Amino acid sequence: MTERVARIAAPVATGILLLLVWQVLSGVKIGRLALIPAPADVAETATRIGGVVAEDALVTGGNTLVGLAAGTVLGVALAALAAWLRPADGMLAPVVAAIAVVPIVALTPLLNTMFGASAQTGRQMVAGIAAFVPVFVNVLRGLRQSRPVQRDLFLAYAATPGQQFRGLTLPVALPYLVTGIRIASSVAVISALVAEYFGGPTDGLGTAIASYAKTGNAAVAWTYVGAAIAVGLVFFLVTVLIEHLVTRRRPV
C-alpha cells in the first residue's frame, strides 16, 4: 500500500513543483516581455480555444499513428529478412545506419515538395522513417535471442519451421518488438511535430506553434506546446501498457 501511494505521490509532487517553477519563471522579464506566460494565462487560453487545439492535436496524432504503423510494419518485415538471410543483413545494415542519421529538418521540405504542400503524406513519411529504425533494431535483436540449444530441442521433436517460429522465435522476440514500438512512438511524435513546424498544410500542432511563436502570442503558443506534450504522453502510456501486458504474460 505504501509503495502504491509513493508511486502516485511522486509524479503529483513533481507536477506541483514544476507548476511552482513555472509560476516563478513567468515573473521574470526580458526588457518589457515576460520570459514565459503565467500558468493561469495558458489555462485561460486553453479553455477559450480548446476545440481548435483538439482538432490540431488529432491531425498530429493521426500523422504520428500512420507513421508509427508504417514504420513498425516495415521495420518488422526487414528485420525478419535480415535475421534469416545474412546477405540481406549485410545490405540493410548501412542503409539503416544512414536512415538513422538523416536530419528531419532537411528531409521535411523535400517530402513536402514530392507529395504536395497540401498533403499530410510528407509528414507521415517523416514520422514513419523515424519510427522504422528503433523497431528494426529491436526486432532484429529479438529474433536472434533464441539459443542454439533451444532450437536443437525443437528440431529433436521434429518441429516444423512454423511450429518453431510460433513456439520459440515469436515469444522470445515479442518483448523486443513492443519495446521498439514504445521507443518509436516517442520519436514518431517528435518527428511529426518537427515536420509540421517546417512546412506542409496549415493544420497540426507544429504548424500552430511556429505560427503563434512568430507573432509573439506566447500564451497560445504554450497552449499548443502543452497539447503536443499531451499527445506524446498518450502514445507513450499506451505503448507502455502494451509492453507491460506482453512482458507480464511472457513465460519464464
Number of C-alpha atoms within 10 A of each C-alpha: 6 6 8 8 9 11 11 10 12 10 11 12 11 11 12 11 12 12 14 13 11 15 16 12 15 16 14 14 11 9 7 7 12 14 14 19 21 18 17 11 15 20 15 14 17 21 12 12 13 16 11 12 23 16 14 22 21 15 18 29 23 17 28 31 20 18 30 29 19 18 29 27 16 19 28 19 14 20 24 19 16 20 17 13 11 11 11 15 17 11 11 16 12 11 10 17 11 10 13 15 9 12 9 17 15 11 16 24 18 12 21 22 14 12 14 15 17 14 14 22 19 29 32 28 26 28 33 30 26 28 32 30 22 25 30 28 19 23 28 25 16 22 23 14 14 16 10 9 9 13 15 12 12 17 13 9 8 11 15 11 12 10 12 17 16 12 13 18 21 15 19 19 20 19 22 23 26 24 22 24 31 23 18 30 33 22 22 31 29 21 28 31 23 21 31 29 21 18 21 24 15 15 19 28 31 26 23 21 22 17 16 16 15 11 9 11 13 20 22 25 24 22 25 30 16 16 20 24 13 13 20 20 15 15 20 19 13 13 21 17 12 17 20 15 13 16 16 11 9 12 7 5
